[in-house]
Amino acid sequence: MSERFYLFKGCLIPTRLPFLEKASLFALDAMKVEYEAMPGATCCVEPIGLHSMAADTWILAVGRMLAIAEEAGRDVLTLCNGCYLSFQEAVEELKDLERRKEVNLALSKIGKEYHGTVQVRHLLDLAHGMGHSGLAPDVKADLSGLRVAPHSGCHVLRPSKVHLRERPYAPRMLADVAGWLGGKVVSEETWPECCGGGVASVDEAVSSGILEDVTRHYRACGANVILTPCPFCFSQFDLRQKEGVPVLHLSEMLALAFGASPEHIGLRYHRIKMGPFNVPPK
């Protein structure tokens, strides 16, 4: 449709990680992205638990927001892997004309209709789409002290049938962006790792084991920061890991590179604190 976006902040960032919202808005402004907050936003009915329990609620909730964006001639921009997948799966399902007809029949009761023209973007693929030449002119800080372990997270990669913009195996977007911003990438995502968060409510021991395996691997690679575009993965790494490797959400690395101070974007609210060596002035 356009490069004009409705920004969908999701639930986790505004309610539990507002400092990531601060960093995201700083980064989007620095990248000169045209956006407004999604009007009338609701939960996206996240793809792990809620979607599986209430598929009809999910498709109507997301279909309504897609219709709102379409009516305004805007695409949807997300900051969260789970929200991104929830919207993308809805876009894919609503390509089926019969399914769309069913959804539009329900939406007609509130005066809404979706025609299938909205695109959904994640902050990750938006930044990657700008390329090195698009990001580099706005870089104001020297982030060469960052030895980065990229952790894309599951929902930005799979399922492949949804036609997500990143490839499901050996992803490159996050590593590319980290390098373009000046970081040194020390771990390759040949086989993308999971943070273990998705099974935490089912088996805490399995979840913790997955988390510790991956953080030990990142530390062994020499990483002094884990970089992720997913706020849920961010929470897992910042609150539950035992290895003590600091974590940055992609929005934070973008904001730091574009000149935001650690104080301005609230890095003090991280449980695992970043060292000052990470963000020296250029």
C-alpha positions in Angstrom: 0.0 0.0 0.0 2.3 2.8 1.2 5.2 3.8 3.4 2.7 5.4 5.8 2.2 3.2 8.9 -0.1 2.7 11.8 2.3 1.7 14.6 1.0 -1.3 16.5 2.8 -1.4 19.8 1.3 -4.6 21.1 0.7 -5.4 24.8 4.0 -6.4 26.3 6.0 -3.3 25.3 3.6 -0.6 26.6 2.6 -2.4 29.8 5.9 -4.0 30.9 8.7 -2.6 28.8 7.8 1.1 28.2 11.5 1.9 27.8 11.5 -0.1 24.6 8.6 2.0 23.3 10.7 5.1 24.0 13.7 3.6 22.1 11.4 2.6 19.2 9.9 6.0 18.8 13.4 7.6 18.9 14.6 5.2 16.2 11.6 5.6 14.0 11.9 9.4 14.1 15.6 9.2 13.3 14.8 7.0 10.3 12.2 9.5 9.2 9.4 6.9 9.2 5.9 8.3 8.8 3.8 6.7 11.5 0.9 7.2 13.9 -0.3 5.0 16.7 -2.9 2.5 15.6 -6.3 3.9 16.5 -8.6 1.6 18.5 -5.8 -1.0 18.9 -6.6 -4.2 20.8 -4.6 -7.2 21.7 -3.4 -9.1 18.6 -4.5 -12.4 20.2 -0.9 -13.7 20.4 0.0 -16.8 18.3 1.1 -19.3 21.1 -1.7 -19.5 23.6 -4.6 -17.2 22.8 -4.8 -17.9 19.1 -5.0 -21.6 19.7 -7.9 -21.2 22.2 -9.9 -18.7 20.2 -9.2 -18.7 16.4 -12.4 -16.9 15.5 -11.7 -14.2 18.1 -8.2 -13.8 16.7 -9.2 -13.4 13.0 -11.9 -10.9 13.9 -9.7 -8.9 16.2 -6.9 -8.6 13.6 -9.2 -8.3 10.7 -10.8 -5.3 12.3 -7.4 -3.6 12.8 -6.4 -4.4 9.2 -9.6 -2.8 8.0 -8.9 0.3 10.1 -5.4 0.6 8.5 -6.7 -0.1 5.0 -9.4 2.6 5.4 -6.7 5.1 6.2 -4.4 4.0 3.4 -1.8 2.8 5.8 0.2 -0.3 6.4 0.9 -1.8 9.8 4.2 -1.6 11.6 4.9 -3.8 14.6 7.7 -3.9 17.2 7.0 -7.4 18.4 7.6 -10.8 16.8 4.4 -12.3 18.2 2.3 -9.4 17.0 4.0 -9.5 13.6 3.2 -13.2 13.2 -0.4 -12.8 14.4 -1.0 -10.0 11.8 0.9 -11.9 9.0 -1.1 -15.1 9.6 -4.3 -13.1 9.4 -3.3 -11.5 6.2 -2.5 -14.9 4.8 -5.8 -16.5 5.9 -7.8 -13.5 4.6 -6.5 -14.1 1.1 -9.1 -16.8 1.0 -12.1 -15.0 -0.4 -14.7 -17.2 1.5 -12.9 -16.7 4.8 -12.7 -12.9 4.1 -16.4 -12.9 3.3 -17.2 -14.5 6.7 -15.0 -12.0 8.5 -16.4 -9.0 6.7 -19.9 -10.1 7.5 -19.1 -9.9 11.2 -17.1 -6.6 10.7 -20.1 -5.1 8.8 -21.9 -4.8 12.2 -19.4 -2.1 13.2 -19.2 -0.6 9.7 -15.8 -2.1 8.7 -14.7 -4.1 5.7 -11.3 -5.5 4.7 -10.2 -5.9 1.1 -6.8 -7.5 1.4 -4.5 -4.7 0.5 -2.6 -4.0 3.8 1.0 -5.0 4.3 2.5 -5.8 7.7 6.0 -4.8 8.5 8.3 -5.5 11.5 10.8 -2.9 12.7 13.5 -5.5 11.8 12.6 -5.8 8.1 11.9 -2.1 7.9 15.4 -1.3 9.1 16.9 -4.0 6.9 15.0 -2.7 3.9 16.7 0.7 4.3 20.1 -1.0 3.8 23.5 0.2 4.9 23.3 3.3 2.8 20.0 4.2 4.3 21.0 3.7 8.0 24.7 4.8 8.0 24.2 8.5 7.5 22.2 8.8 10.7 24.7 6.8 12.8 26.1 9.2 15.5 27.6 6.8 18.0 30.5 4.4 17.9 29.1 0.9 18.7 32.3 -1.0 17.7 32.6 -2.2 21.3 29.5 -4.3 20.9 30.2 -8.0 20.2 26.8 -9.0 19.1 25.0 -12.4 19.2 21.9 -12.0 17.0 18.8 -13.8 18.3 16.0 -13.3 15.7 13.4 -15.3 17.7 10.9 -17.8 16.4 7.9 -15.8 15.2 9.8 -13.6 12.8 11.1 -16.7 11.0 8.4 -19.4 11.0 6.1 -20.9 9.8 7.4 -20.4 6.3 3.9 -20.9 4.8 3.0 -17.4 6.0 5.6 -15.8 3.7 7.5 -13.9 6.3 10.2 -11.6 5.0 13.1 -13.3 6.8 14.1 -16.8 5.7 13.4 -19.5 8.3 16.9 -20.9 8.4 20.3 -19.1 8.4 18.6 -15.6 8.8 20.7 -12.6 8.0 18.6 -9.5 8.6 19.4 -8.9 12.3 23.1 -9.6 11.8 23.2 -7.3 8.8 21.6 -4.4 10.7 23.9 -4.9 13.7 26.9 -4.7 11.4 25.6 -1.7 9.6 25.2 0.1 12.9 28.8 -0.6 13.8 28.6 -3.7 16.0 30.8 -6.8 15.6 28.7 -9.9 15.0 30.3 -12.9 16.7 27.6 -15.5 16.4 26.0 -16.8 13.2 22.3 -17.9 13.2 22.9 -20.9 11.0 20.3 -22.8 13.0 18.2 -20.1 14.8 18.0 -20.6 18.5 14.8 -20.5 20.7 14.7 -18.5 24.0 12.6 -21.2 25.6 9.8 -18.8 26.5 7.1 -20.6 24.6 7.2 -23.7 26.8 7.7 -21.9 30.1 4.0 -22.4 31.1 4.2 -26.1 30.2 7.6 -27.2 31.6 9.7 -24.7 33.5 12.7 -27.0 33.6 12.7 -27.5 29.8 12.3 -23.7 29.3 15.2 -22.9 31.6 17.4 -25.5 30.0 16.8 -24.1 26.5 17.5 -20.6 27.7 20.7 -21.5 29.5 22.0 -23.6 26.5 21.6 -20.7 24.2 23.1 -18.1 26.5 26.1 -20.3 27.2 26.6 -20.6 23.5 26.5 -16.9 23.0 29.0 -16.3 25.8 31.3 -18.9 24.4 31.2 -17.0 21.1 32.5 -14.0 22.9 29.3 -11.9 22.9 29.0 -9.1 25.3 25.4 -8.4 24.2 22.5 -10.4 22.8 20.5 -8.6 20.2 16.8 -9.5 19.6 13.9 -7.8 17.8 11.4 -9.6 20.1 10.3 -8.1 23.4 9.3 -11.6 24.8 12.8 -12.9 24.0 14.2 -9.7 25.5 12.3 -10.5 28.8 13.6 -14.0 28.8 17.2 -13.0 28.5 17.0 -10.0 30.8 15.0 -11.5 33.6 15.7 -15.3 33.6 19.1 -16.1 32.3 22.0 -17.0 34.6 25.0 -16.3 32.4 24.7 -12.5 32.8 25.0 -11.5 29.2 23.3 -8.1 28.6 20.5 -8.0 26.0 19.3 -5.2 23.7 16.1 -5.0 21.8 16.7 -3.9 18.2 15.0 -0.6 18.9 17.6 0.2 21.6 20.6 -0.6 19.4 19.0 1.6 16.6 18.4 4.4 19.1 21.9 4.3 20.6 23.4 4.3 17.1 21.3 7.3 16.2 22.6 9.3 19.2 20.2 8.5 22.0 21.8 8.4 25.4 21.4 5.3 27.6 19.6 7.5 30.1 17.2 8.8 27.6 16.0 5.4 26.5 16.0 3.9 29.9 18.8 1.3 29.8 18.9 1.6 33.6 15.7 -0.4 33.7 17.5 -3.5 32.4 18.1 -6.1 35.1 21.5 -7.1 33.4 23.3 -3.8 33.1 25.3 -2.8 30.0 28.8 -1.6 30.5 29.7 2.0 29.5 32.2 0.6 26.9 29.2 -0.3 24.7 28.2 3.2 23.8 31.2 5.6 23.5 30.5 8.8 21.6 31.7 8.9 18.0 
